[in-house]
Amino acid sequence: MARILVVEDEPGIALGLEDDLKLEGYEVELARDGETATRLAREQPFDLILLDVMLPRKDGFEVCRELRRAGLRTPILMLTAKTQEAEKVLGLELGADDYVTKPFSPRELRARIKALLRRAAGDMPEVYRFGEVEVDFSRGELRRAGQPVEVTPLEFKLLTAFIRNRGRVLTREQLLDEVWGPGTFVTDRVVDNQIVGLRRKIESEPGQPRYLVSVRGMGYRFDG
């Protein structure tokens, strides 16, 4: 039984989410403010965190930032009443895995939760190695020649997507769906810039990549 931390300050929505998720067979814990959510997430094991953006004491962005800085890799699904793309992208850059905009369909929310839980439970090793690079999924760390390399949450999610799909060509649209989330509108240049930054951290010669290669007219492929 998966354990879900629901962080929502509106009592009606919180209780509705709790009832719906329990009917789906999940174990649910409620938090009504950001400080409580941060404490619970660090003290107890959860399989997923359902995190509202607008919260008292500490907003969802700050909660997400603190948990990721603390090394917590639990999937985070953000709930937001705001429709600005910039705010959705900010949440993803801080380490959220997906987002749903209020008002949302309970069916869509359940589908997003199941997708994130499946992804988190996929057959990924705790540590994946290629060349002199180590990707430690359990700690959310990247090491090169034994030394830690600083990566952003988006870069780590991008590398995770490539490793999960190693040997397959991924289009920019596929990368946007898997890393930024379905329905996020950012330009191809944003994806390309993230690839360039990631290559600097995993390739001996970023200008002539060995592992993260471009496939002309199609996208990118990871050959690690």
N, C-alpha and C positions, 0 to 999 in steps of 0.2 A: 504494500500500500504506500503510494507516494505521499510525502508530507509537503504541504503547501503553506507558505506564510502569506497571508492576505493583509496588505497594508492599505487601509482605506479609512478615512475619518468620517465619512457620511454613514450614519448608522444603518439607514435603509439599504444602501448599496452593499455595505459590508455584510449584513445579515443575508441578503439575497445571494451574494457570492458564496458565502459559507454554506447555505442550504443547497445550492446548485452543485457545488463541488463535492459535498458529502454524498449527494445522491449519485454522483459519478464514481464514488468509491474512494475518494481522497480523504486523507486526514488533514484537517484544517486548523491553523492557529491564526488568531486575529491580532493585529496591532493597529492602534488608532492614531499614532503620531510617529514622526521620523526617528526620534531618539529611541523609543521603545523598539521599533523595527530594527534599528542598527544593533541594539543589544541582543535581541532575540536571535537575529541571523548569525551573530558571532558566537553565541553560547550554545545554540542547538543546531542539529543537522536537519536541513530542509532539502527537498529535491527541486523545489522551484519557489521563487518569490514573485508574487503578484503585487506590483508596487505602483500606487497612485503618485502622480507628480505633485499635486497640490495638497500638502500636509502641514499640520501645525508643528512648531518647534524646529523642524528640519525638513526641507522639501525632498521630493523623490530623487532629484538630481544629486543632491548632496549625499543622500543615503547610498545611492549607487556608487558615487565616487569613493566614499569611505570604505565600502565593502570590497571594491575592486583593489583599492590601495592596500587593504589588509590581506590580499591574496585569496579572497573568497571567490570561487569559480561557479557557485550555484547559479543556474539560469535565472535571469531576471526579465520578466515581462512587464513593461510599463503601461499604465493606464493614464490617458491624458484627455482632458476636455478641450484641449487646444488643437487647432488644425494647422498651425504654422509648421512648415517643413523644417525650418531651422531648429525648432525645439525638439522635433523628433530625432533629427540628426544628432543634436547635442546629447540626447540620452544614449544613443548608440555609441557615440564617441567616448562617453564616460564608462561604457562597458555593458549597457543593457543588451539583451539578445533579441528582443522584439518589442513591439508596442501595439496597442489597440486604442483607437480613439473613441471616446464616449460621445453619444450613446452607442453601445456596441451590441451586436447580436450574441446572445449566450452561446449559440451554436458555433459562431466564429471563435469566440474566446476559448471554448472547449477544444476546438481544433488546433488553435495556436498552442495551447498548453500541452496537448498530446504530442504535437510536433517537436516542441522543445524537450520534452521528457524523452522522446525516442532518440533525439539527437544526442542528448547528454548520456544516454545509456548505450550508445552505439559501440561497435567493437573497436574503439580507439585504445591504444596502449597508454599506460600512464606516462611513459617517456618514449618519444620517437626520435631516432637519430638518423642523420644523413651528413656525410662529410664530417666536418668538425663541429657540426651544430647539433644541439640537443633541445628538443621541445618538451618541456615538462608540463603536461596537461593538468596534473593534480595540483601543482603549485602556480600554474599560470605564468611560467617563466621560460625565457629563451636564454640558452647559454651557447657560447661559441669558444671553442678551445678551452672549455672548463670555466670561462668567465661569464658572469651575467651580462646580458645585453638588454638595455632598456627598450621596451616596445610599448606602443599605445594599445589600448583595448581593441581598437579597430584593426591594427596590424596583426594582433594575436588571433583575432577571429578570422581574418583573411588567410593567414597561414594555416589555421586549423581546417578551413574549408578546402584549401589546396591539398593538404595531407589526406583528408577524408576522401578526396576525389583524385588521388595521385594517378598519373598516367592518362587522365581524361582531360580533354580540352574544355575549359569553362569560358563561356562568353561573358561579356561585361554584364549583360542582363542577368545571367545566372548568379554571378558574384553579387550583384546588387540585391537580389532576392535573398540569398543565403546569409550575407554579411550585414547589409544595411536594413534588410527586411522588405517584404512585398509592399509595393505601392510607394516606396521612397523615390523621390525624383531628384537625382543629382546627375551631373553631367559625366560623360565618359572620361573626361579629363580628371575628375576626382578619383575615379577608380585607378586610372593610369598613374596618378601621383602617389597613391598608396602603394602600388606595385613597385614604383621606383624607390620609395622609402624602405620597403621591406627588403628589396634586393641589396641595398646597402648594408643590411644587417645580417644577411645569410649567405651572400655570395662573396667569394674571394675577389672576383672581378665583376662588379655590378654592370659594367658596360658590355660585358660578354657573358651573360648569365649561363650557368651550367644547370641549375635546378629549376628556377622559375623562368621558363622560356616563353617568348611570344610566338603565337601561331598566326601568321599573316592572314588578315581578313576574317579571323575567327575569334581569337581571344588569347587565353594563356593556359599553359599546362605545367604541372609540377612533376618533375622527374626525379624526385628524391628517393 
